[in-house]
Amino acid sequence: MKVQKGDVIRLHYTGKVKETGEIFDTTFEEVAKEAGIYNEKGIYGPVPIAVGAGHVLSGLDEQLEGLEVGKKYEIIVPPEKGFGKRDPKLIKTFTLGQFRRQGIYPFPGMPIEIETESGRKLKGRVLTVSGGRVRVDFNHPYAGKHLVYEVEVLEKIEDPIEKVKALIELRMPNVDKEKVIIEVGEKDVSVDFGQLLDEIDKNTLVLGEILLESDLKFIGYEEITFKPSVDELLKPPEEEKEVIELEEEVSEPLVEKAEEEATEEKVEEKVEEETKEEEKAEEAEAKEGEKEATEEKAKKKTKKATSKKTTKSTKGRKTRRTTTKKTTSKKTKASEKKEEPKEE
């Protein structure tokens, strides 16, 4: 089975400088330790790559096409397709004072890093320190060197989902691939990192999704969806909080919501009833007060009227008695006159 451009494979390799035999890169942990280039934070083992996608040096990438799975090969990479040719313009001279003002005391072979006016950082190596002058080489340490790679293609991955997992492993090697939900179609793929949000730094996930999208397009997918998307990951915390609160509100069971609304209505009705009763009590008190005041006024008026009536009645009776007495007296006198005999 031969390797073609666009294939996803697992590869073992060890890279050396042809002129010196120095090992500068390897996928074998033991080889790295023996060569003195072991990195405790590094991840060793066969590396997954997409052939032709630029995951390895261009000189090596180009020569992977046509190799057979399971065989070992030695590949020679010229300088122009490795770390480039040496450029004399990248050798710069500085004064010793420029270093000492920054608290740096340079010596030959010392690695340094400077930042240009445009903000670009350049790594270099001190070549010489002499006469108050310091020469620094900003070429890559292996620029101008021929490289030798010992390679072996261990596997050519055919299953679509395993291809996506392999590329996730390449871009985000510390991610637990078993927690990633992957769905693939003929020309579309969906990758859900939802179960890993508490385990991965958001910035790492953003960078990983950007690189992974490029890889997936390279191997033939046209429509790529990530959950959460880069835009969602880059949202400010406040906006994200609002979205979460909205989702929680929408996801509430309708029954619970109806019960809450019914309870609220009952409370409102009870408050209204209590308010009406209080208003009625206040009105009753006010009316009672008015009634008492009215009755009091009525009593006073009645008392005055009774007093006047009694006075008038008494006066009337006295007058009638007097009149009767006088009338009786007159009648008696008249009768006496009638009884007297007339004289002849």
MARBADO-865591 format. One line per 8 residues: number of its first residue (from 1); their letters; for each residue x, y, z of N, C-alpha, C. Coordinates in steps of 0.1 Angstrom, whole numbers, plus 5000, padded with zeros to 4 digits. Atoms other than C-alpha are relative to their C-alpha. Layout:
N
NUM> a> X:Y:Z:X:Y:Z:X:Y:Z ~ ...
REM end
This chain:
344
1> mkvqkgdv> 5009:4988:5000:5000:5000:5000:5009:5012:5000 ~ 4992:4988:5001:5016:5032:4988:4993:5013:5005 ~ 5005:4987:4995:5012:5067:5003:4998:5010:4989 ~ 5003:4990:5010:4995:5094:4983:4998:5014:5007 ~ 5002:4986:4995:4991:5132:4988:4985:5000:5005 ~ 5013:4999:4994:4961:5138:5011:4997:4989:5010 ~ 5002:5011:4991:4965:5105:5030:5003:5004:5014 ~ 4996:4998:4986:4965:5105:5068:5007:4988:5004
9> irlhytgk> 4992:5011:4996:4993:5084:5081:5006:5002:5014 ~ 4992:4999:4987:5013:5076:5113:5014:4997:4996 ~ 4986:5001:5005:5050:5081:5109:5010:5001:5011 ~ 4989:4999:4991:5081:5074:5129:5012:5005:4992 ~ 4988:4994:5007:5113:5094:5121:5010:5004:5009 ~ 4989:4994:4992:5147:5105:5133:5007:5009:4990 ~ 4993:4991:5009:5164:5136:5117:5014:5003:5005 ~ 4986:4997:4997:5201:5142:5116:5006:5010:4991
17> vketgeif> 4992:4992:5009:5226:5167:5102:5010:4992:4993 ~ 4991:5009:5008:5244:5150:5074:5015:5003:5002 ~ 4986:4996:4998:5277:5169:5079:5005:4996:5013 ~ 4994:5003:4987:5280:5162:5116:4994:4987:5007 ~ 5006:5011:4994:5256:5133:5124:4992:5003:5012 ~ 5008:4995:4988:5239:5154:5151:4985:4997:4998 ~ 5014:5002:5000:5204:5143:5159:4993:5012:5005 ~ 5007:4988:4996:5181:5173:5161:4985:4998:5002
25> dttfeeva> 5014:5002:4998:5146:5157:5161:4997:4985:4998 ~ 5004:5015:5000:5130:5122:5167:4987:4998:5006 ~ 5013:5004:4994:5097:5105:5175:5003:4989:5011 ~ 4996:5011:4991:5116:5079:5197:5005:5007:5013 ~ 4997:4994:4987:5118:5088:5234:5015:4996:5004 ~ 4987:5005:4996:5150:5067:5240:5011:5007:4992 ~ 4990:4993:5009:5168:5082:5210:5002:5014:5004 ~ 4999:4986:4995:5160:5117:5223:5008:5001:5012
33> keagiyne> 4992:5000:4988:5174:5109:5257:5015:4998:4997 ~ 4986:5003:5003:5206:5095:5242:5007:5011:4993 ~ 4995:4989:5008:5210:5125:5219:5001:5013:5008 ~ 5000:4988:4991:5205:5150:5248:4990:5010:4996 ~ 5010:4990:5004:5175:5166:5232:4986:4996:5006 ~ 5013:5005:4994:5148:5149:5254:4993:5012:5007 ~ 5008:4989:4994:5120:5173:5264:4989:4993:5009 ~ 5010:5006:4991:5099:5163:5295:4986:5003:4996
41> kgiygpvp> 5014:4997:5004:5069:5181:5281:4997:4995:4986 ~ 5002:5005:5014:5073:5166:5247:4992:4987:5000 ~ 5008:5012:5001:5051:5138:5234:5007:4991:4989 ~ 4992:5008:5009:5069:5109:5218:4991:4988:4995 ~ 5007:5010:5007:5056:5081:5195:4997:5004:4986 ~ 5002:4997:5014:5045:5078:5159:4990:5012:4999 ~ 5008:4987:5002:5031:5112:5147:4990:4999:4989 ~ 5010:5000:5011:4999:5115:5127:5001:5012:4992
49> iavgaghv> 4999:4988:5010:5001:5138:5096:4992:4997:4988 ~ 5006:5001:5013:4983:5145:5064:5011:5003:4990 ~ 4990:4998:5010:5007:5140:5035:4998:5011:4991 ~ 5001:4988:5009:5014:5172:5016:4994:5012:5007 ~ 5007:4988:4993:4997:5195:5043:5010:5009:5007 ~ 4989:4992:4994:5031:5208:5055:5001:4998:5015 ~ 4999:5003:4985:5030:5191:5089:5015:4996:5003 ~ 4986:5003:4998:5067:5182:5084:5008:5009:4990
57> lsgldeql> 4992:4992:5009:5096:5200:5066:4996:4996:4985 ~ 5005:5002:5014:5087:5205:5029:5008:4989:4993 ~ 4991:5010:5007:5117:5184:5017:4996:4986:5004 ~ 5004:5013:4995:5105:5154:5038:4986:4997:4995 ~ 5014:5001:5004:5068:5160:5030:4999:4995:4986 ~ 5000:5003:5014:5074:5158:4993:5004:4986:4997 ~ 4994:5013:5003:5093:5126:4995:4992:4988:5007 ~ 5008:5011:4994:5067:5107:5015:4991:4994:4990
65> eglevgkk> 5009:5006:5010:5045:5102:4985:5007:4989:4993 ~ 4994:5012:5007:5051:5068:4969:5006:4990:5010 ~ 4994:5010:4991:5065:5052:5001:4989:4989:5004 ~ 5009:5011:4996:5050:5019:5012:4999:4998:5015 ~ 5002:5002:4985:5035:5012:5046:5008:4988:5005 ~ 4992:5011:4993:5057:4991:5069:5014:4999:4996 ~ 4986:5000:5004:5090:4998:5051:5008:5012:5006 ~ 4992:4989:4995:5119:5019:5064:5008:5006:4988
73> yeiivppe> 4994:4993:5011:5135:5046:5042:5010:5010:5006 ~ 4991:4989:4996:5164:5071:5044:4998:5011:4989 ~ 5003:4989:5009:5156:5105:5029:5009:5011:5002 ~ 4990:4988:4999:5181:5133:5021:4992:5012:4996 ~ 5006:4987:5003:5168:5168:5023:5010:5011:4998 ~ 4990:4989:5002:5188:5197:5007:4997:5012:5008 ~ 5002:4988:4991:5192:5230:5026:4988:5008:4996 ~ 5011:4992:5005:5168:5249:5004:4986:4995:5003
81> kgfgkrdp> 5013:5006:4997:5140:5224:5013:5000:4996:5015 ~ 4999:5003:4986:5151:5221:5049:4998:5013:5008 ~ 5000:4987:4992:5160:5251:5071:5005:5012:4993 ~ 4995:4989:5008:5171:5272:5042:5015:5002:4999 ~ 4986:4997:5002:5204:5285:5029:5004:5011:5010 ~ 4995:4989:4991:5226:5307:5051:4999:5013:4993 ~ 5001:4986:5006:5219:5344:5045:5010:5009:5007 ~ 4990:4991:4994:5249:5367:5052:4993:5013:5006
89> kliktftl> 5007:4988:4995:5224:5396:5058:4994:4998:5014 ~ 5006:5003:4986:5211:5378:5089:5011:4999:5011 ~ 4990:4999:4990:5245:5382:5106:5002:5015:5003 ~ 5000:4986:4996:5244:5415:5125:5011:5003:5011 ~ 4990:4996:4990:5270:5434:5146:4994:5011:5009 ~ 5005:4991:4989:5261:5452:5179:5012:5004:5008 ~ 4990:4995:4991:5281:5472:5204:4999:4992:5013 ~ 5001:5007:4987:5290:5455:5237:4991:5007:5010
97> gqfrrqgi> 5008:4992:4991:5274:5484:5255:4985:4998:4999 ~ 5014:5003:5002:5240:5476:5239:4995:4988:5008 ~ 5004:5012:4992:5240:5443:5257:5001:5003:5014 ~ 4998:4997:4985:5254:5455:5290:4990:5009:5006 ~ 5011:4991:4995:5228:5482:5293:4987:4992:5003 ~ 5012:5009:4996:5202:5454:5294:5004:4989:5009 ~ 4996:5010:4990:5222:5434:5319:5005:4987:4994 ~ 4996:5012:5007:5235:5409:5293:5015:5000:4997
105> ypfpgmpi> 4986:5001:5003:5271:5398:5291:5002:4988:4990 ~ 5000:5011:5010:5274:5379:5258:5014:4993:4999 ~ 4988:5008:5002:5299:5351:5250:4997:4991:4987 ~ 5002:5008:5012:5304:5330:5218:4991:4987:5003 ~ 5009:5011:4999:5276:5304:5213:4988:5003:5008 ~ 5011:4996:4992:5252:5322:5236:4987:5002:4992 ~ 5012:4998:5007:5216:5320:5224:4993:5013:5005 ~ 5006:4987:4996:5198:5354:5224:4987:5002:4991
113> eietesgr> 5012:4997:5007:5164:5368:5213:4998:5015:5001 ~ 5003:4985:5000:5157:5404:5202:4987:5002:4993 ~ 5013:4996:5006:5125:5422:5192:5003:5012:4991 ~ 4998:4989:5009:5125:5444:5161:4990:5011:5002 ~ 5009:4988:4998:5108:5478:5158:4986:4996:4996 ~ 5013:5004:5005:5079:5460:5140:4993:4990:5010 ~ 5006:5009:4991:5074:5437:5170:5004:4985:4998 ~ 4996:5014:5003:5089:5406:5154:5012:4996:5009
121> klkgrvlt> 4989:5005:4992:5111:5384:5176:5009:4991:4992 ~ 4990:5008:5007:5143:5370:5162:5009:4993:5010 ~ 4991:5008:4992:5163:5342:5177:5014:4999:4993 ~ 4987:5000:5007:5201:5342:5171:5010:4993:5010 ~ 4989:5006:4992:5234:5329:5184:5012:5009:4998 ~ 4988:4992:5001:5265:5349:5193:5011:4993:4994 ~ 4988:5006:5007:5294:5342:5170:5013:5004:5006 ~ 4987:4995:4994:5322:5364:5184:4997:5012:5008
129> vsggrvrv> 5000:4988:4991:5328:5390:5211:5014:5005:4999 ~ 4986:4995:5002:5358:5412:5202:5000:5015:4997 ~ 4998:4985:5002:5369:5449:5204:4988:5008:5003 ~ 5012:4993:4997:5337:5460:5219:4988:4998:4990 ~ 5009:5004:5010:5318:5444:5191:4995:4986:5002 ~ 5006:5013:4998:5293:5415:5192:4994:4996:4987 ~ 5006:5005:5013:5285:5395:5160:4990:4989:5004 ~ 5011:5010:4998:5252:5376:5161:4994:4995:4987
137> dfnhpyag> 5006:5006:5012:5239:5351:5136:4986:4996:5002 ~ 5015:5002:4999:5201:5351:5131:4995:4989:4991 ~ 5004:5012:5009:5201:5322:5106:4996:4989:5009 ~ 5003:5012:4992:5186:5290:5118:5013:4992:5002 ~ 4988:5007:4997:5212:5268:5135:5004:4989:4989 ~ 4998:5011:5010:5208:5241:5107:4998:5006:4986 ~ 5001:4994:5013:5205:5266:5078:5013:4997:4992 ~ 4988:5003:5009:5228:5256:5049:5004:4985:5002
145> khlvyeve> 4997:5014:4997:5229:5220:5062:4992:4990:4992 ~ 5007:5011:5006:5219:5188:5044:4994:4991:5012 ~ 5006:5008:4990:5195:5167:5065:4997:4986:4996 ~ 5003:5014:5003:5190:5130:5067:4989:4995:5009 ~ 5011:5005:4992:5157:5115:5078:4999:4985:4998 ~ 5004:5015:5001:5152:5078:5087:4986:4999:5004 ~ 5015:5000:4998:5115:5072:5083:4994:4986:4998 ~ 5008:5012:5001:5089:5044:5086:4986:5004:5001
153> vlekiedp> 5015:4998:4999:5052:5047:5077:4994:4988:5006 ~ 5006:5011:4992:5035:5026:5103:4986:4997:4996 ~ 5014:5003:5003:4999:5030:5092:4994:5011:4990 ~ 5007:4991:5009:4977:5045:5065:4985:4999:5005 ~ 5013:5000:4993:4944:5055:5082:4989:5002:4989 ~ 5010:5001:5010:4913:5047:5061:4986:5005:5005 ~ 5013:4997:4994:4883:5052:5084:4999:5015:5002 ~ 5002:4985:4999:4869:5088:5081:5001:5006:5014
161> iekvkali> 5000:4995:4987:4863:5092:5118:5013:4999:5007 ~ 4987:5001:4995:4897:5079:5127:5010:5010:4994 ~ 4992:4989:5006:4912:5104:5103:4999:5013:5007 ~ 5002:4988:4992:4896:5132:5121:5006:5000:5014 ~ 4994:5002:4987:4907:5118:5154:5015:5002:5000 ~ 4985:5000:5002:4943:5115:5141:5004:5015:4999 ~ 4997:4986:5002:4943:5152:5131:4998:5008:5013 ~ 5002:4994:4987:4929:5162:5165:5012:4997:5009
169> elrmpnvd> 4989:5004:4992:4957:5143:5181:5013:5008:4996 ~ 4989:4992:5005:4982:5162:5159:5000:5014:5005 ~ 5001:4985:4996:4969:5197:5167:4998:5002:5015 ~ 5003:4999:4986:4957:5190:5203:5004:4987:5007 ~ 4996:5013:4995:4978:5161:5216:4995:4996:5014 ~ 5004:5003:4986:4966:5164:5252:4985:4998:5002 ~ 5015:5001:4999:4929:5162:5244:4996:4985:5000 ~ 5005:5014:4999:4910:5130:5253:4990:4999:4988
177> kekviiev> 5007:5001:5012:4898:5121:5218:4987:4992:5002 ~ 5012:5008:4998:4872:5096:5232:4988:5009:5005 ~ 5011:4991:4996:4852:5126:5246:4996:5009:4989 ~ 5004:4991:5012:4850:5143:5212:4990:4993:4992 ~ 5011:5006:5008:4818:5136:5193:5002:5005:4985 ~ 4997:4997:5014:4825:5134:5156:4989:4993:4991 ~ 5009:5005:5010:4800:5131:5128:5005:5004:4986 ~ 4995:4997:5014:4811:5128:5091:4990:4996:4989
185> gekdvsvd> 5008:5002:5012:4793:5130:5058:5009:4998:4988 ~ 4991:5001:5012:4805:5128:5023:5009:5011:4998 ~ 4992:4988:5002:4817:5164:5022:4999:5009:5012 ~ 5002:4992:4988:4808:5176:5057:5004:4993:5012 ~ 4996:5006:4987:4821:5170:5092:4996:5009:5012 ~ 5003:4992:4988:4810:5181:5127:5008:4994:5011 ~ 4992:5003:4989:4833:5181:5157:4995:5007:5012 ~ 5006:4994:4987:4818:5186:5192:5010:4998:5011
193> fgqlldei> 4991:5000:4989:4842:5195:5220:4993:5003:5013 ~ 5008:4996:4988:4814:5202:5245:5004:4994:5013 ~ 4997:5008:4987:4824:5175:5270:5014:5004:5005 ~ 4986:4997:4996:4860:5190:5272:5002:5014:5004 ~ 4999:4986:4998:4852:5226:5279:5006:5003:5014 ~ 4994:4998:4987:4862:5222:5316:5014:4995:5001 ~ 4987:5007:5000:4894:5204:5306:5011:5008:4991 ~ 4992:4994:5010:4908:5226:5278:5000:5015:5002
201> dkntlvlg> 5000:4985:5000:4919:5263:5279:4994:5005:4988 ~ 5007:4995:5012:4897:5283:5256:5009:5005:4989 ~ 4991:4995:5010:4926:5299:5238:5006:4988:4992 ~ 4995:5012:5007:4941:5265:5231:4990:4994:4991 ~ 5010:5005:5008:4908:5253:5218:4997:5008:4987 ~ 5002:4991:5012:4904:5283:5195:5011:4998:4990 ~ 4989:5003:5009:4938:5278:5180:4999:4987:4994 ~ 5001:5013:5005:4933:5241:5177:4989:4999:4989
209> eillesdl> 5011:5000:5010:4899:5246:5158:5005:5007:4987 ~ 4996:4993:5012:4915:5271:5134:5009:4991:4992 ~ 4990:5009:5007:4944:5247:5125:4993:4988:4995 ~ 5007:5012:5004:4921:5217:5124:4991:5002:4988 ~ 5009:4997:5012:4897:5234:5100:5008:5000:4987 ~ 4991:5000:5012:4926:5239:5076:5004:4986:4996 ~ 4997:5014:5003:4936:5203:5079:4989:4992:4994 ~ 5011:5007:5005:4901:5190:5073:4996:5004:4986
217> kfigyeei> 5002:4996:5013:4897:5211:5043:5010:4994:4990 ~ 4989:5006:5009:4930:5198:5029:4996:4985:4997 ~ 5003:5014:5004:4918:5162:5031:4986:4998:4994 ~ 5011:5001:5009:4886:5170:5012:4986:5004:5006 ~ 5013:4995:4995:4858:5183:5036:4998:5014:4996 ~ 5003:4987:5004:4840:5213:5024:4992:5008:5011 ~ 5008:4993:4989:4816:5221:5053:5004:4994:5013 ~ 4995:5004:4987:4831:5220:5088:4993:5008:5011
225> tfkpsvde> 5007:4993:4989:4812:5227:5120:5007:4996:5013 ~ 4995:5003:4987:4827:5230:5155:4990:5005:5010 ~ 5008:4997:4988:4808:5230:5188:5008:4999:5012 ~ 5005:4986:5004:4813:5254:5204:5009:5005:4989 ~ 4993:4994:5011:4824:5275:5174:5011:5010:5006 ~ 4990:4990:4996:4854:5299:5175:4993:5013:5004 ~ 5007:4987:4997:4830:5329:5176:4994:4999:5014 ~ 5006:5002:4986:4812:5314:5207:5011:5000:5010
233> llkppeee> 4989:5000:4990:4845:5308:5224:5006:5013:5003 ~ 4994:4987:4999:4857:5343:5218:4990:5011:5006 ~ 5010:4991:4994:4825:5359:5232:5004:5005:5014 ~ 4997:4995:4986:4830:5382:5263:4992:4992:5010 ~ 5007:5008:4989:4821:5365:5296:4985:5005:5002 ~ 5014:4995:4997:4790:5388:5301:4990:4995:4990 ~ 5009:5005:5011:4775:5379:5267:4997:4986:5002 ~ 5001:5014:4999:4782:5343:5273:4990:4997:5012
241> kevielee> 5008:5002:4988:4765:5345:5308:4985:5002:4996 ~ 5013:4997:5004:4734:5361:5292:4994:4988:4991 ~ 5004:5011:5008:4732:5333:5266:4997:4988:5009 ~ 5002:5012:4992:4735:5306:5293:4987:5002:5008 ~ 5013:4997:4993:4707:5323:5314:4988:4998:4992 ~ 5011:5001:5009:4685:5325:5284:4997:4985:4997 ~ 5001:5014:5003:4691:5288:5276:4993:4993:5012 ~ 5005:5007:4988:4683:5278:5312:4985:5004:5001
249> evseplve> 5014:4996:4999:4650:5299:5311:4992:4992:4990 ~ 5008:5007:5011:4639:5283:5278:4999:4985:5003 ~ 5000:5014:4997:4648:5248:5290:4992:4996:5012 ~ 5009:5003:4988:4625:5250:5321:4988:4992:4996 ~ 5012:5007:5003:4597:5224:5321:4988:5009:5000 ~ 5012:4992:5001:4564:5239:5310:4991:4998:5012 ~ 5009:5002:4989:4545:5223:5339:5005:5008:5012 ~ 4995:4992:4989:4568:5239:5365:4997:5015:4998
257> kaeeeate> 5002:4986:5003:4565:5272:5347:4985:5004:5003 ~ 5015:4998:4998:4526:5269:5347:4997:5001:5015 ~ 5003:5000:4986:4526:5261:5384:5005:5013:5006 ~ 4994:4987:4994:4548:5291:5392:4990:5011:4997 ~ 5009:4990:5004:4525:5313:5372:4987:5000:5008 ~ 5012:5002:4993:4494:5299:5389:5001:5005:5015 ~ 4997:4995:4987:4510:5305:5423:5000:5015:5001 ~ 4999:4986:5000:4518:5340:5414:4987:5007:4999
265> ekveekve> 5014:4994:5002:4482:5347:5403:4992:4999:5013 ~ 5006:5001:4987:4469:5333:5436:5004:5010:5010 ~ 4994:4990:4991:4492:5355:5456:4995:5014:4997 ~ 5005:4987:5004:4481:5385:5436:4986:5002:5003 ~ 5014:4999:4997:4444:5377:5440:4998:5002:5015 ~ 5001:4999:4986:4449:5373:5478:5003:5014:5005 ~ 4996:4987:4997:4467:5406:5480:4989:5010:4997 ~ 5010:4991:5004:4439:5423:5461:4988:4999:5009
273> eetkeeek> 5011:5002:4990:4412:5408:5484:5003:5007:5013 ~ 4996:4994:4987:4431:5419:5515:4999:5015:4999 ~ 5000:4986:5002:4434:5454:5500:4985:5005:5000 ~ 5015:4996:5001:4396:5456:5492:4994:4999:5014 ~ 5006:5001:4987:4387:5444:5527:5005:5011:5009 ~ 4995:4989:4992:4410:5470:5543:4992:5013:4996 ~ 5007:4988:5005:4393:5497:5520:4986:5000:5006 ~ 5014:5000:4994:4358:5485:5531:5000:5003:5014
281> aeeaeake> 4999:4997:4985:4368:5486:5568:5002:5014:5002 ~ 4997:4986:4999:4381:5521:5563:4987:5008:4997 ~ 5013:4993:5003:4348:5532:5546:4990:4998:5011 ~ 5010:5003:4989:4327:5515:5573:5003:5009:5012 ~ 4997:4992:4988:4346:5533:5600:4997:5015:4997 ~ 5003:4986:5004:4342:5566:5581:4985:5003:5001 ~ 5015:4998:5000:4304:5561:5577:4995:4999:5015 ~ 5004:5001:4986:4301:5551:5614:5002:5013:5007
289> gekeatee> 4997:4987:4994:4318:5583:5624:4990:5010:4995 ~ 5010:4990:5005:4295:5603:5601:4986:4998:5006 ~ 5013:5003:4994:4264:5585:5615:4999:5005:5014 ~ 5000:4995:4986:4274:5592:5651:4999:5015:5001 ~ 5001:4986:5000:4280:5628:5642:4986:5005:4997 ~ 5014:4996:5004:4246:5630:5625:4990:4998:5011 ~ 5010:5003:4989:4228:5614:5654:5002:5010:5011 ~ 4997:4990:4990:4245:5637:5678:4994:5014:4997
297> kakkktkk> 5006:4988:5004:4234:5667:5658:4984:4999:5001 ~ 5014:5002:5000:4199:5653:5655:4995:5000:5015 ~ 5004:4999:4986:4197:5648:5693:4999:5014:5005 ~ 5000:4986:4996:4207:5683:5699:4988:5008:4995 ~ 5011:4993:5006:4181:5696:5675:4987:4996:5007 ~ 5012:5005:4994:4154:5674:5690:4998:5006:5014 ~ 5000:4995:4987:4163:5686:5725:4995:5015:5000 ~ 5003:4986:5001:4160:5723:5715:4985:5001:4996
305> atskkttk> 5014:4999:5005:4127:5717:5697:4990:4996:5011 ~ 5009:5005:4989:4111:5698:5727:4999:5011:5011 ~ 5000:4990:4989:4121:5726:5751:4991:5012:4996 ~ 5008:4989:5005:4104:5753:5729:4985:4996:5000 ~ 5014:5005:5001:4072:5732:5724:4993:5000:5014 ~ 5006:5000:4986:4068:5727:5762:4997:5014:5005 ~ 5002:4986:4995:4071:5764:5769:4987:5006:4993 ~ 5011:4994:5007:4045:5773:5743:4987:4993:5005
313> stkgrktr> 5012:5008:4995:4020:5746:5755:4995:5006:5014 ~ 5003:4995:4987:4022:5759:5791:4993:5014:4999 ~ 5006:4986:5001:4014:5795:5781:4986:4999:4994 ~ 5013:5001:5006:3984:5784:5761:4989:4995:5010 ~ 5009:5005:4990:3968:5765:5790:4996:5011:5009 ~ 5003:4989:4991:3970:5795:5813:4991:5010:4994 ~ 5008:4990:5007:3954:5818:5788:4985:4994:5000 ~ 5013:5005:5001:3925:5794:5783:4993:4999:5013
321> rtttkktt> 5006:5000:4986:3919:5790:5821:4995:5014:5003 ~ 5004:4986:4997:3917:5828:5825:4987:5003:4993 ~ 5011:4997:5008:3893:5831:5797:4987:4993:5005 ~ 5011:5008:4995:3871:5804:5811:4994:5006:5012 ~ 5004:4994:4987:3869:5820:5845:4992:5013:4998 ~ 5007:4988:5003:3859:5853:5831:4987:4998:4994 ~ 5013:5003:5006:3832:5838:5810:4990:4995:5010 ~ 5009:5006:4990:3817:5819:5839:4995:5011:5009
329> skktkase> 5004:4989:4992:3815:5851:5860:4990:5008:4994 ~ 5010:4992:5008:3796:5869:5833:4987:4993:4999 ~ 5013:5008:5001:3771:5841:5829:4993:5000:5014 ~ 5006:5000:4986:3764:5840:5867:4993:5013:5003 ~ 5006:4987:4998:3757:5877:5868:4987:5001:4992 ~ 5011:4999:5009:3733:5874:5839:4988:4992:5006 ~ 5011:5008:4994:3713:5846:5856:4994:5006:5012 ~ 5005:4994:4988:3710:5865:5888:4990:5011:4996
337> kkeepkee> 5008:4989:5004:3695:5894:5869:4986:4994:4996 ~ 5012:5006:5004:3669:5871:5854:4991:4995:5011 ~ 5007:5006:4989:3658:5856:5887:4993:5011:5009 ~ 5006:4989:4992:3650:5890:5903:4986:5002:4995 ~ 5014:4997:5004:3612:5896:5903:4998:5014:4996 ~ 5002:4987:5005:3599:5924:5884:4989:5007:5010 ~ 5009:4992:4991:3580:5951:5906:4988:5005:4991 ~ 5012:4995:5007:3544:5959:5896:4997:5014:5004
REM end
